[in-house]
C-alpha cells in the first residue's frame, strides 16, 4: 500500500525522515496509545483478553515513563524502565 492510502504507512515513513521527535512528545503519544487500548479493554467481554491488553497498556506506560526518565537526565533509570516495559510487551506476543 502506498503512502496516503489509509494504511498508516505514509505517516510512519514520513516520521522516519523527519526531524527527531522529543522524548516527552513520544512519551505523550505512548500514553495516548495506552489510553485508547484501555478504553477497548473496558469494553471487552473475555477476561483473558482484558488481562493481556491491560498488561500491554502497562508496558506502553512504562515505556513512556522511561522516555521521561531519559529526558530528566537519568539514563540508568530509563534503561531499567525500558527493559521492564519491553518484557511486558514481549509477553503480549506469547
LINNOR-V47369 format. One record per residue. N is the residue number from 1. RES is the residue in one letter. SS is DSSP state (helix for helix, strand for strand, loop for the rest). PHI is phi as a letter, one per 40 degrees, with the letter a starting at -180 (* if undefined). Layout:
n=N res=RES ss=SS phi=PHI
n=N res=RES ss=SS phi=PHI
This chain:
n=1 res=X ss=loop phi=*
n=2 res=X ss=loop phi=c
n=3 res=X ss=loop phi=c
n=4 res=X ss=loop phi=g
n=5 res=X ss=loop phi=c
n=6 res=X ss=loop phi=g
n=7 res=X ss=loop phi=c
n=8 res=X ss=loop phi=g
n=9 res=X ss=helix phi=c
n=10 res=X ss=helix phi=c
n=11 res=X ss=helix phi=c
n=12 res=X ss=helix phi=c
n=13 res=X ss=helix phi=c
n=14 res=X ss=helix phi=c
n=15 res=X ss=helix phi=c
n=16 res=X ss=helix phi=c
n=17 res=X ss=helix phi=c
n=18 res=X ss=loop phi=c
n=19 res=X ss=loop phi=c
n=20 res=X ss=loop phi=c
n=21 res=X ss=loop phi=c
n=22 res=X ss=loop phi=d
n=23 res=X ss=helix phi=d
n=24 res=X ss=helix phi=c
n=25 res=X ss=helix phi=c
n=26 res=X ss=helix phi=c
n=27 res=X ss=helix phi=c
n=28 res=X ss=helix phi=c
n=29 res=X ss=helix phi=c
n=30 res=X ss=helix phi=c
n=31 res=X ss=helix phi=d
n=32 res=X ss=helix phi=c
n=33 res=X ss=helix phi=c
n=34 res=X ss=helix phi=c
n=35 res=X ss=helix phi=c
n=36 res=X ss=helix phi=c
n=37 res=X ss=helix phi=c
n=38 res=X ss=helix phi=c
n=39 res=X ss=helix phi=c
n=40 res=X ss=helix phi=c
n=41 res=X ss=helix phi=c
n=42 res=X ss=helix phi=c
n=43 res=X ss=helix phi=c
n=44 res=X ss=loop phi=c
n=45 res=X ss=loop phi=c
n=46 res=X ss=loop phi=c
n=47 res=X ss=helix phi=c
n=48 res=X ss=helix phi=c
n=49 res=X ss=helix phi=c
n=50 res=X ss=helix phi=d
n=51 res=X ss=helix phi=c
n=52 res=X ss=helix phi=c
n=53 res=X ss=helix phi=c
n=54 res=X ss=helix phi=c
n=55 res=X ss=helix phi=c
n=56 res=X ss=helix phi=c
n=57 res=X ss=helix phi=c
n=58 res=X ss=helix phi=c
n=59 res=X ss=helix phi=c
n=60 res=X ss=helix phi=c
n=61 res=X ss=helix phi=c
n=62 res=X ss=helix phi=c
n=63 res=X ss=helix phi=c
n=64 res=X ss=helix phi=c
n=65 res=X ss=helix phi=c
n=66 res=X ss=helix phi=c
n=67 res=X ss=helix phi=c
n=68 res=X ss=helix phi=c
n=69 res=X ss=helix phi=c
n=70 res=X ss=helix phi=c
n=71 res=X ss=helix phi=c
n=72 res=X ss=loop phi=c
n=73 res=X ss=loop phi=g
n=74 res=X ss=loop phi=b
n=75 res=X ss=helix phi=c
n=76 res=X ss=helix phi=c
n=77 res=X ss=helix phi=c
n=78 res=X ss=helix phi=d
n=79 res=X ss=helix phi=c
n=80 res=X ss=helix phi=c
n=81 res=X ss=helix phi=c
n=82 res=X ss=helix phi=c
n=83 res=X ss=helix phi=c
n=84 res=X ss=helix phi=c
n=85 res=X ss=helix phi=c
n=86 res=X ss=helix phi=c
n=87 res=X ss=helix phi=c
n=88 res=X ss=helix phi=c
n=89 res=X ss=helix phi=c
n=90 res=X ss=helix phi=c
n=91 res=X ss=helix phi=c
n=92 res=X ss=helix phi=c
n=93 res=X ss=helix phi=c
n=94 res=X ss=loop phi=c
